[in-house]
Amino acid sequence: MLSFAIKGSYELIYGNELMRGIYTMKNEYNGSLTREKFLFYEIRIVASLYLQGCSNLEIIQIITADNMFQFPTERMISSITGTCLRRIEALESETLIYHLANAQAEVAKQINLYAMMKYNLLVWDFMTTVIGEKYRTQEFEFSKKDLNVFFFRLQEQNDAVASWSDTTIKKIKQVLTKSLVECEYLDSIRSERLNPVAISPELEDEIRAKNDLAALPAFNCFR
């Protein structure tokens, strides 16, 4: 994960995983979604700067100097920019990064969701084992019960998740639900039926090119 310390304005120290092209998804669960959220507006900005050839440090400096996220503190700006960079690195595809920055919103939102899956094991498991399975079986009902069962199973299987507070789990459930709304899987946070989403060709082509076929059911793609 990204690690950095702030001294003065912009002195940041990075772990190796933010060096371009060598990111791999962690095989552990963490509760970072409580603060990271969907971040669509923010990741579009970061992706655009990334494509311009800015270094990770330069991206954080530019966004902080202009307060492009309209956040109250430099620490928050640096933290969220770091999250966006990790998602971008996790895509491992210049093509997807380009579409993330430039495509129509519905396409770019799907790519951001895929980036969240590749960066965060919890999101991957939720989208593939819960959402993907519902599409596979054509059982479109979705409710708090599905989230509760998902987390109950995680808590049984993983000591780290078992140690999370009820507040942390509640916040993560909210982020997952709102992400489904952002990508039009749900009409609203109160909806109890999944929409039959269609994967964008831009995303499907790159997933297949990367041979990451296990991700496709999360986007209702079984062909």
N, C-alpha and C positions, 0 to 999 in steps of 0.2 A: 504494500500500500504506500501511498504518498506519505512522506514524513517531512516536516519542515519546522524550522524555528524562526520566529520573527525577531530581528534585532534592528532597531531603528525603523526604517520604512520598508525595505524590500530585500533584506538579506535572508534568503531561503535556502535550505539544504534539502536535497531530494534523495530519496532512495532510488536504487537502480531501476525499479519497475516503471518509472516515468520516462526512461530513455526510450526513444521511439522505436517501435517495432519488436519489443521483447516482452510485452505485457502478457501475463497469463492469469486466468481467473483463479482466485483463491479457493481452495477446497475446504473452506470453513465458513461458518455462519457468523454474521455480525449484525448488530442493530443499527448500523449507520443510516438506514432509510429513515429513521426518525427525524433526522435533520436534513437529509439530502433531497427527498421528494422527487418529482418528475423533472423539474428544471428545464423545460423545453425552451423557454426564451433564453435562458442563460447558456445552454449548450449550443444553441445556434450561433451566438456571438463567439463563443470559444472556438467552435469549428471553423468559422470564417477566418479568425486570426491564425489558427493552426494552418489552414490552407495557404495563407499568405507567407508562410515560412517562418513565422515568429517562433522563438524558442518558448518552452514552457514558462520560464522565468519572465520573458518579455510579455507573454500573454497576461500573466498575473499583474505585472507592472502597469500595462496599458489599461486593463479593466479597473484596477484600483485607482489609478491616477484620475480617470474620467468618471469613476463611480458608475460604471455602465450598468451594473445590476441594481443600483439604487438601494444598496444595503447600508445599514447604519455604521458598521465598523470595518476596518481593513482586515481584521482577522476573519470575519465572516465572509468577506469577498474572497480572500485567499483560500479559505476552506472549500467554498462552493466551486470556485474555479478549478481547484485541485480535483474535486469530484468529477467535474465535466471532462477534464483531461484524462482521468482514469477510464471513464466510459469511452471516450474517443479512442484511446490506446487499445481498449479491449475489442474494438471492432476489427482491428487488424485489416483494414480495407480502406485505401484512399478513395475508392469509388463511393463507399457508404459515407465516408466523412464528407465528401463533396455533396452528396444528396442531403445529408443531415443539415448542411449549411444553406443549401440553395433550392431544394425541391419544395413542392407544395406542402403545406402544413401536414396534411394527412399522411403523406409519404414519410416526411421527416419525423413525425411522431412515432410511427412504427419503427423506424430505425433507432430512435432514442430508446424505445422499449426494448429492442433487441440489444442495444448497448448496455442497458441496465441488467438484462439477463446475463450477458457475457461477463460483466463486472461483478455481479452480486449473486452468489450461489443461491441465496434464499429466493430471489426473484426468478432465477432459472427454474428452480424446483417448483415454485408455485405455478409458473406459466406452463410448464411441460406436464406436470403430474396432476394439476387441478384443471386448468383452463384447456390445455391440449386434450386431456382425457375426456372432458365434456364434449368437445367438438368431435372427437373420435366416436363417441357413443351416441352423439346427437341428443344429449340430455342438456338442454339449454338453461334449465333452472339454475339460478345462482343466488345464494343468500349468505347471511352471516354464518350459518351452519357450516358451509363449505370452508370458510376461513377458520372457524373454530376447530374443525376436524383436522385441517392442515397443520395448524400450530400444535394441536394436541399430539399428533403423531411426531412432529419435530421434537417436541419436548420429551417424548418418550425415548427418542433415538439419540438425542444430542444433549450433552451436559451443559454446553454453553447456552443453548436456547432455553433449557430448563431453568437456568439461573436468571433469565430476564424477568423484569417486573411486569405486572399486569399493565402498567402504563406504557411501557415500551412496546409490548405486543399490540396494545390497542392502537398506538400511533402507526405501527408498521401496517396493520390491517387497513387503516385509513389511507395510507400512501398507496398500497396495492389497489384498493378500490378506486381511488381517484385516478390512478394511472390507467385503469381499465376504462374509465369515463373519458379521459383525454384521448384515448385511441379508439373510442366509439365501440368498445366491446359492450359497454353499458350506456344507457341513455342518461342516467343520473346515478348518484351514490345510493339512491333508494331503489333503483331498479332491481328486479329479481329474475331477470331473464337476459341471457347473453344474446347479443346480435350476431348474425352469421357474417363475421368480418371476412374481407378478402385481402390477402397479402398483396402488397404492391409488387409489381414486376421488378422494380429496382432492388428491393430487399430479397425477393426470392432468388433472383439470378445470382446475387453475391453469396447467399447462404449455400446455394448449390455449388458454386465455384469453390467455396471453402470446404465443401463436403461436411457441413455442419447440419446434417439432415435432421438430427434429433430436435432442432429448434422449430422445424416447420409446423408440427401440430399446434404449437402455441399460437400460430397465426391462421389456424383453420385450413391448413394446406396438407393434403394427403395424396396428391397426384404424383 
